[in-house]
Amino acid sequence: MTLREQKKAERREQLLAAAASMFADRGFTSVRLEDLGAAVGVSGPAVYRHFPNKEAVLVELLVDISAFLLAGGRRVVDDEGEGGQTLRDLIEFHLDFAVGSPALIRIQDRDLQNLPESARRKVRRMQREYVELWVSTLCSVDSSLSESDARTQAHALFGLINSTPYSAGRSPSRGARSVLRGMAFGALGIEEQCGDVRSVNG
């Protein structure tokens, strides 16, 4: 990658980070491309070198985070560990996401409907696939659990963990993560076994 290409990539990442913060705070419809440019010190027209319109920014944010969750969930499940440990690792992985990306959770909650239809379908498909990773893992831990009930459990758990933008603020503390972890394990009726739990991010 040339220096010019590197700088362009860095500027694009700066714009995406600014968009995540501003969309979360003000809502997608209240932010202009010019606002994003001003946030990173470039003119409005310069933003168009990176994104054709504001919808393209929203698409990249929500499609990318959905793809990240699905890929990460697959890596955890593909480790082929004991079912209980896989479930613990999935919880740790989702906690990494929720604690690290509260702005994206808020945007997902409020602005998914502002995606173009094709992108919205893509996000929904990846979300369903991610849920099914949890369903299969929950059923492997409790053979008496039906897929329907496991799906209900998974969605309820996401609601609990994804509360970070509202329960823990912009920068969730390590204490908040610990509280959410304990609540997640408690909700599923499994022990944390702190010595065995590991973060998938190392």
C-alpha positions in Angstrom: 0.0 0.0 0.0 1.4 3.4 -0.9 1.5 6.3 1.5 -1.3 8.0 -0.3 -3.5 4.9 -0.1 -2.6 4.5 3.6 -3.7 8.0 4.4 -6.9 7.6 2.4 -7.7 4.4 4.4 -6.9 6.1 7.7 -9.2 9.0 6.7 -12.0 6.6 5.8 -11.6 4.9 9.2 -11.8 8.4 10.9 -15.0 9.2 9.0 -16.5 5.8 10.1 -15.6 6.4 13.7 -17.0 9.9 13.6 -20.2 8.6 12.0 -20.6 5.9 14.7 -20.4 8.5 17.4 -22.6 11.1 15.7 -25.3 8.7 14.5 -25.5 7.2 18.0 -25.8 10.6 19.6 -28.0 12.5 17.2 -29.6 9.8 15.0 -28.8 9.0 11.3 -31.4 11.5 9.9 -29.9 14.4 11.9 -26.4 14.1 10.6 -25.1 15.4 7.3 -22.0 14.3 5.4 -20.7 17.8 5.9 -21.0 17.2 9.6 -18.9 14.1 9.3 -16.3 16.0 7.3 -16.1 18.8 9.9 -15.6 16.2 12.7 -12.4 14.9 11.1 -11.2 18.2 9.6 -12.1 17.8 5.9 -14.6 19.7 3.7 -18.0 18.3 2.8 -17.0 17.6 -0.8 -13.9 15.7 0.3 -16.1 13.2 2.1 -17.5 12.1 -1.3 -14.1 10.7 -2.2 -14.8 8.0 0.4 -18.6 7.6 0.4 -21.1 8.4 -2.3 -23.8 9.3 0.2 -24.7 9.1 3.9 -26.6 5.8 3.4 -23.3 4.2 2.3 -21.7 5.1 5.6 -24.6 3.5 7.5 -24.4 0.4 5.3 -20.7 0.0 6.0 -21.2 0.4 9.8 -24.1 -2.0 10.2 -23.1 -4.6 7.6 -19.5 -4.7 8.9 -20.5 -5.2 12.5 -23.0 -7.9 11.6 -20.3 -9.7 9.6 -17.8 -9.3 12.5 -20.3 -10.9 14.9 -21.1 -13.8 12.6 -17.4 -14.5 11.8 -16.4 -14.3 15.4 -19.2 -16.5 16.6 -18.3 -19.1 14.0 -14.7 -19.1 15.2 -15.8 -19.7 18.7 -18.1 -22.6 17.7 -15.5 -24.1 15.3 -13.0 -24.5 18.2 -15.0 -27.7 19.0 -14.6 -27.3 22.7 -16.9 -28.8 25.3 -20.4 -27.4 24.9 -20.4 -25.5 28.3 -17.0 -23.9 27.5 -18.2 -22.9 24.0 -21.2 -21.2 25.6 -18.9 -19.4 28.0 -16.7 -18.3 25.1 -19.7 -17.1 23.1 -20.7 -15.0 26.1 -17.2 -13.5 26.4 -17.1 -12.8 22.7 -20.5 -11.0 22.8 -19.4 -9.1 25.9 -16.3 -7.9 23.9 -18.6 -6.5 21.3 -21.2 -4.9 23.6 -18.6 -3.3 25.9 -16.5 -2.2 22.9 -19.2 -1.0 20.5 -22.1 0.6 22.5 -22.5 3.2 19.7 -23.1 0.6 17.1 -25.7 -1.1 19.3 -27.6 2.2 19.6 -27.4 2.8 15.8 -28.6 -0.8 15.1 -31.6 -0.3 17.5 -32.6 3.1 16.1 -31.5 3.2 12.4 -31.6 -0.3 10.9 -34.8 0.8 9.1 -32.8 3.5 7.3 -30.7 1.0 5.5 -31.5 0.3 1.8 -33.6 -2.8 1.5 -30.8 -5.0 0.1 -28.4 -4.1 2.9 -31.2 -4.5 5.6 -31.9 -8.0 4.3 -28.2 -8.8 4.4 -27.9 -7.6 8.0 -31.0 -9.6 9.0 -29.6 -12.7 7.4 -26.3 -12.5 9.2 -28.1 -11.8 12.5 -30.2 -14.9 12.1 -27.2 -17.0 11.4 -25.5 -15.6 14.4 -28.5 -16.4 16.6 -28.5 -20.0 15.2 -24.9 -20.5 16.4 -26.1 -19.7 19.9 -29.2 -22.0 19.5 -27.1 -25.0 18.5 -24.7 -24.3 21.4 -27.5 -23.9 24.0 -29.1 -27.1 22.8 -25.8 -29.0 23.0 -25.5 -27.9 26.7 -29.1 -28.8 27.6 -30.4 -31.6 25.5 -33.9 -31.1 26.9 -34.1 -27.6 25.5 -36.1 -27.2 22.3 -34.7 -25.0 19.5 -37.6 -22.6 19.9 -36.8 -22.1 23.6 -33.1 -21.9 22.9 -33.8 -19.1 20.4 -35.9 -17.3 23.0 -33.0 -17.6 25.5 -30.5 -16.3 23.0 -32.6 -13.2 22.2 -33.2 -12.5 25.8 -29.4 -12.8 26.5 -28.6 -10.4 23.7 -31.1 -7.9 25.2 -29.3 -8.2 28.5 -25.8 -7.8 27.2 -26.7 -5.3 24.6 -28.0 -3.0 27.2 -24.6 -1.3 27.5 -25.5 1.9 25.6 -28.2 2.5 28.2 -27.0 0.8 31.3 -23.3 1.5 31.2 -23.0 4.7 29.2 -20.5 5.6 26.5 -17.5 3.9 28.0 -18.5 0.8 30.0 -16.2 0.1 32.8 -14.6 -3.3 33.6 -17.0 -3.4 36.5 -19.9 -3.1 34.1 -18.6 -6.0 32.1 -18.3 -8.1 35.2 -21.8 -7.3 36.2 -23.2 -8.2 32.8 -21.1 -11.4 32.7 -22.5 -12.5 36.0 -26.1 -11.7 35.0 -25.6 -13.6 31.7 -24.3 -16.7 33.4 -27.0 -16.4 36.1 -29.8 -16.0 33.4 -28.6 -19.3 31.8 -28.2 -21.1 35.1 -24.6 -21.9 34.6 -21.6 -21.2 36.8 -19.0 -18.8 35.6 -16.0 -21.0 36.6 -13.8 -17.9 36.3 -10.7 -20.0 36.0 -12.0 -21.7 32.9 -13.6 -18.7 31.2 -11.3 -17.1 28.6 -11.8 -14.1 26.4 -11.7 -14.9 22.7 -9.7 -11.8 22.2 -7.0 -13.2 24.4 
